[in-house]
């Protein structure tokens, strides 16, 4: 299929997928191919760090979730917001604008690249697709997704269901995507698909 061609470079490819679908591994494949990658989760991690910009506001909104060094206690914060949609919305109102600022800085740094990747877990849920020229969704069968998530330390069945509840259903993401990679088919398959997508974008995108 052909993808929409952007008016200016770089071509912005959004990468998303529900929890446990293999998004981070797929992003790493793009990076290995030389594509600049902006990891929204990593940006949040930096914002939550001792000198992160999110700490003061989060500490004020959710007492007891920020340590003496200014770093956000992610476990305490998760416990404070899971199961409370109003609290989650309050947290997102604090964090999302800061993440967008980090994304904008990334795009400025790589303004001359032919292709960049925005790795955003809640891309569709936060209307991030509007900032992309095309979207790649990673997917896997439900049983594979569940097994991957429950194998992670510190995540229970209840945690998994709570996280999945706030994410757009996988089928809807796939229906809206420009590209789809089924990560359950193995590393070699995913790597080949990544290379195919990069080649197609470069072929379909005008230089300059």
C-alpha positions in Angstrom: 0.0 0.0 0.0 1.1 3.6 -0.4 1.4 5.9 2.5 0.6 9.6 2.6 3.6 11.7 1.7 4.5 14.5 4.0 5.0 18.0 2.8 8.4 18.4 4.6 11.0 16.1 5.9 11.4 14.1 8.1 8.7 11.5 7.5 7.1 10.9 10.9 6.1 7.3 11.5 4.2 6.6 14.7 4.7 3.3 16.4 2.1 2.0 18.9 0.5 -1.2 20.3 -1.2 -2.4 23.4 0.8 -3.6 26.4 2.8 -6.8 25.8 2.7 -6.5 22.0 6.4 -6.1 21.4 6.6 -2.4 20.7 9.9 -1.7 22.4 11.6 -4.6 20.6 10.2 -3.3 17.3 11.4 0.3 18.1 14.9 -1.1 18.7 14.9 -2.7 15.2 14.2 0.7 13.7 17.1 2.2 15.7 19.4 -0.5 14.6 18.6 0.4 11.0 19.6 4.0 11.7 16.2 5.6 12.2 16.1 8.2 15.0 13.6 7.0 17.6 11.8 9.1 20.2 10.6 6.9 23.1 7.7 8.5 24.9 8.1 6.2 27.9 11.8 7.1 28.2 10.8 10.8 28.1 8.4 10.1 30.9 11.1 8.3 32.9 13.3 11.4 32.5 10.5 13.7 33.6 10.0 11.5 36.7 13.7 11.5 37.6 15.3 13.5 40.5 15.7 16.5 38.3 12.7 15.9 36.1 10.2 18.6 35.3 7.2 16.6 36.3 8.2 15.9 40.0 6.9 19.2 41.6 3.5 19.1 40.0 3.0 15.4 40.6 4.1 15.7 44.3 1.5 18.5 44.8 -1.3 16.6 43.1 -0.5 13.2 44.6 1.1 13.6 48.1 3.5 10.8 49.0 4.5 9.9 45.5 7.7 11.9 45.3 10.8 11.2 47.3 13.2 13.6 49.1 15.4 13.6 46.0 12.6 14.9 43.8 12.2 11.6 41.9 8.7 10.2 41.4 8.0 6.8 43.1 6.4 5.1 40.1 5.0 2.2 42.1 3.3 4.6 44.6 2.0 6.8 41.7 0.6 3.7 39.9 -1.1 2.6 43.1 -2.6 6.1 43.5 -4.1 6.3 40.0 -5.0 2.8 39.0 -8.8 2.3 39.3 -9.4 6.1 39.6 -10.1 7.6 36.1 -10.3 11.1 37.6 -6.8 10.8 39.1 -5.4 9.3 35.9 -6.8 12.2 33.9 -5.2 14.7 36.4 -1.9 12.9 36.0 -2.1 12.9 32.2 -2.9 16.7 32.2 0.4 17.2 34.0 2.6 14.8 32.1 1.3 14.9 28.5 2.3 18.5 27.7 5.8 17.9 29.0 6.1 14.8 26.9 5.0 16.8 23.8 7.7 19.3 24.6 10.3 16.6 24.6 8.9 15.2 21.3 9.1 18.6 19.7 12.7 19.0 20.7 13.5 15.6 19.3 11.9 16.5 15.9 13.9 19.7 15.8 17.2 17.8 16.5 16.4 15.4 13.6 14.8 17.9 11.2 17.1 16.7 8.3 16.5 13.0 8.8 14.5 11.3 6.0 12.5 9.2 8.6 11.9 9.4 12.3 10.0 7.1 14.6 7.7 8.3 17.5 7.3 5.3 19.9 4.0 6.3 21.7 2.1 3.7 23.7 -1.2 5.7 23.8 -0.8 7.2 20.3 -4.4 6.8 19.2 -5.8 7.3 22.7 -4.1 10.8 22.9 -4.8 11.7 19.2 -1.1 11.4 18.4 -1.8 10.0 15.0 -2.6 13.5 13.8 1.1 14.3 14.3 2.3 11.4 12.2 2.4 10.8 8.4 1.7 7.1 9.0 1.2 4.7 11.9 2.6 1.2 12.5 0.8 -1.0 15.0 2.4 -4.1 16.6 0.1 -6.9 17.5 0.0 -10.4 18.9 -2.8 -12.9 19.8 -4.5 -12.3 23.2 -2.9 -15.3 24.8 0.6 -14.3 23.8 -0.1 -10.7 25.0 -1.3 -12.0 28.4 1.6 -14.4 28.9 4.2 -11.7 28.1 2.6 -9.2 30.5 2.2 -11.6 33.4 5.8 -12.7 33.0 6.9 -9.1 33.9 8.0 -8.6 37.5 5.5 -6.6 39.6 2.5 -6.9 37.2 -0.5 -8.9 38.4 -3.6 -10.0 36.5 -5.4 -7.0 38.0 -2.7 -4.6 36.8 -2.8 -6.0 33.3 -6.6 -5.6 33.1 -6.5 -2.1 34.5 -3.8 -1.1 31.9 -5.6 -2.8 29.0 -8.9 -1.1 30.0 -7.5 2.3 29.2 -6.1 1.3 25.9 -7.9 1.2 22.6 -8.8 -2.4 21.6 -6.1 -4.1 19.5 -8.6 -4.8 16.7 -9.4 -1.1 16.4 -5.8 -0.1 16.3 -5.1 -2.6 13.6 -8.0 -1.3 11.5 -6.7 2.3 11.7 -3.1 1.5 11.1 -1.1 2.0 7.9 1.2 -0.9 8.8 0.8 -3.9 11.1 3.4 -6.3 12.4 2.4 -9.5 14.2 5.3 -9.9 16.7 4.2 -13.4 17.6 5.6 -14.6 14.2 9.1 -14.2 15.5 12.1 -11.8 15.5 13.1 -12.6 11.9 9.7 -11.8 10.6 9.4 -8.6 12.5 12.9 -7.5 11.4 12.1 -8.2 7.8 8.8 -6.2 8.1 10.7 -3.2 9.7 13.2 -3.2 6.8 10.3 -3.4 4.3 8.5 -0.4 5.9 11.7 1.7 5.9 12.3 0.9 2.3 8.7 1.7 1.3 8.7 5.0 3.2 12.0 6.1 1.6 10.7 5.1 -1.8 7.4 6.9 -1.5 8.8 10.0 0.2 10.3 12.8 -2.1 13.8 13.8 -1.3 14.4 17.3 0.0 
